């Protein structure tokens, strides 16, 4: 890592830990096998795509990035993983963004806590890895990813957006309350309420008044993990805080409806959500 880049890395108060994940997983996480026949695969024609290392204050974090092959810099999108880490689906989303003219990067945000790609039991993934990832660490790692993206010369981080899915959907709300330079966020079925603990002191509903960028939330009306009452509670919090955020709920739609590699995929709603995302980014200066 260049020393001049290190000096710009964000500081944070979470406990430093060595990285236990140094390279990204290949293919899909074992917990999501078998992969659906509807799985979308985006090619690399006309784009640059692959694994990179993002410098952080305590080591190199693996990430996947994709951007158009033409002359940049390009508007920047942080892509935040589901609970399954940066596996093939998240990589493919980065390539989709590159095809749409963006510099997209997905950092492996569990890299210090563990590799979930080889785990088959979802409750164990959550208890042994995901629950141990501090929100402060995630915010710092995303900040470091923005610093790295700018350093490449291919990313226009003055036009910065974030999107995330499931676990990453919650992170979108948190990061939108964290980074004053963010232009827009789109959260796909991210948890909105929850019990506070030392690693996760606040949840999106607690931060509605702190949002620094407009957020679009995309949720499923039949999501058994995110009750509609929690969605309504977030809507009320946004309205009370008078913040430029909105939530779309797709009726009779399950959690994970954008995940084309899973049985929960709902093509029509996934396509509509993607179109809404692109329009939302454009409306807020990220295009």
N, C-alpha and C positions, 0 to 999 in steps of 0.2 A: 504494500500500500504506500502511495506517495505521502510524504510527511505533510505537504501542503494540504492534501485532502483530509488527512487525519485532523488537522487543526480546525476544520469546519464541521466536524461531526458533532451531532447534538449530545449534550450531557443529560444524564438522567440519574435518578436515585435508586433504581432497582439493583439488586445484588448481581454482581458480575459472575458469569459462568462461562466455562469453555463450551465451544460448539461440539455437539456429539454427532450432528448431521453435517457432513462436509460436501456432499453431492446430492443432487436431486434424484428421486426415484425414477425408474424407467417404467413407462406404461401406466396402468391404473392401480390404485391401491387395492390390496387383497380384500379389504372389507367390502368392496363394491362389486366383487365378481359374483356371477358372470356379467359381463358388460352387454348392454342392450344392443339389439340389431339396429336401433335407431341412432346409435352413436355417430356424432358428426366429427369428421376429420378434416381439418383445414390444412391445405398444402402450404409450402413455403415459396411458391412462385411469386416473384416480385417483392419479397420481403427478406429481412435478415432476422433469423430466429435461433435461439439456443440458450444454453446455460451460461451464467456469468457468476462472478463473485462480487458481492457488495461489501465494501469495508464498513465495519462498525467500530465502536470504541473498544471492543474487546475481541475482535477477530473478523474473519471473512465469512459472510453469510451467503449460502447458495441461493440463486434466484434464476428465474427464467424471464428473458426479455425478447420482444419482437417489435420491429418497426419497418416502415417502408424502405425499399432499397434506394429510393431517390434521395435528392438533397433535402436535408432537414434544416433547422430542427423542427420536430413535430410535437403537437400537443401531447401531454403526458398523462397516462392513466396508471394509477396504482391498482393492481388486481389482488384482492385479498382472498385467500384460500377458504375452502370449506374445512370441516374437521379432518378431512383426509389428507391435508397437506397439499403441496404443489405437485400433484400427479398429472396425468395426461389431460384430463378435462380442463384444468386450470391453464396448462400450457396452451391448449387449443384456443381458449378464450383470448389469451394474449395474441395469438396469431390472427384471430378474428378482428381484434382491434387494429393490428398492423395493416390488415387489408382495408380497414376503414380510414386509414391515414394517421393512426396514433402510434406513439412510442408507449408500449405497454410493458410493465414489469411486475412480476409476482415474486416477492421474497419469501423464502421458507421461514415462516415466523415461529415454528416450533424447533428450530435448529439446535437450541440449547437444551431443550427438554426431552427430545426423543424423536425417533423415526417411526411414524405411524403407518408408513406404506406397507409394511409387512405384517401388520396386525389384522386379525380377522374379526375380532370382537369389538363392536362399537362401544359398549359400556366401558370396556377396558381402555380403549383409545381415550375416552373422555376422562376417566379417573386417573390414569397413569401418566398422561401427557397433557392433554388440552387444559384440564383444570389447573395445571401447575404453571401455565404461561401467564406472567404478570401483564396487566394492561399497560403499565409504564414501560415495560420492555418493548411491547408491540409499537407503542407510539414512537419510541426512540428509534426502533428499527425502520419504521416507515419514514421517519425524518431522514435517517441515514440513506435510505433508498433514493429519496428525492435529491440529496446532495450528490450521490453517485450518478444518477441519471443526468443531472446537469453537467457533470464533469465529462460525460461522453461526447458532448457537442451535438448529439442527435436528438436530445430531448429539450423541448421548450417548457421549462418548469414554471414559467410565468402563467402558463395555461395548464393548470394542474387539477386533475379530477381523481376520484377514487370510487371503486366499486368492489363489492364483496358479496359472498354467498354463504348462507347459513351462519357458521361461526364468524365468517368475514363480514356478513351483513351487520352484525352488532358492531364490529370494529369500524365500519363506515360511519356510523353515528358518532362513535367516540372520537374518531379522527377529525370529523367535521366540527367537533367542539374543541379540538386541540390545535389545529394548524390554521392560523389566520390568513395564510397565503393560498389556501385551498379555494378553488372556484366552484366546485360542485361535487356532490356525492350521490351515488345510487346504491341503496341497500336492498339486497334480495333476501327476503325472509330471514332477517336477523332478529334474534331475541331482543325484546325491548324492556323487560322488567326482570328482576331477580333479586336474590339475597346478596347483600354486600359481604365481602370478606377482604382480608388484607391485600390480596392480589388483584381483586376486582372490586374496588371501593365504590364505584358508581356504574349505573347502567343507563342506557339511552334516555329513559323517561326522567332520570335525575339530571340530565344534561341538556334538556330541551332549551332551556334559557341561555345556554352557553354556545349554541350553534353559531359558527362563524362563516358557514357556507350553506347555501340551499341544499336540501337533501330530498331525494325522491325515494320513497319506500315502496317496494313491490312485494305484496304478501298474498298468501293463498287462504281463501275462506274456509277450507277444510284442513288447515294445518293443525294437526293434533298437538304439536309442541308449542305453538304460539297461538293461544286462544284469542278470539276476536275481541274479548274484553280488554286484553292488554294492548291491542292495536288501537282501540278506542281511547284508552288511557293515554297513549302517546299522542294521538290526535288532539286530545284536550290540552295536554301539556304544551304542544306546539302552538295551539291557538292562544293559550293564556300568555305565552311568552312572545307572541306576535312575531314568529320567525318564518322565513320563506321556505317552508318545507311542506311536502304533501305526501299522502299515502294512498296507493291504489291497491284495492283488494279484489282479486279474481275469485268470483263465486265458485264453490264446489271444486276448489283446486288445492292439491296437497302441498306439503313442504317439498322443496327440491324440484319445483316444476320446470326450472331451466336446465336441470341436469339431464341432458339427452342420453347419457350412458346408463341411466337408472329407470326403473319402472314408473317412477313418479313424474317423468317428463310429460309435459303437456305442450305440444308443438305450437298451437295457436297462441296460447298465453305467453310462451317463451318468446315467440317472434314479436308479439305486441310489446312485451317488456323491453326487448332489445331496441325496438324502434323508439320507444319512449325514452330509453337511456340516451341514445344518440341525439334525439331532439333536445333533451334536458341539458346535455353537455353543450350543445351548440347555442342554446338560449342563454347560457351563462358564460359564454366566451371561451369554451374549450373545444375548438374545432379548427 
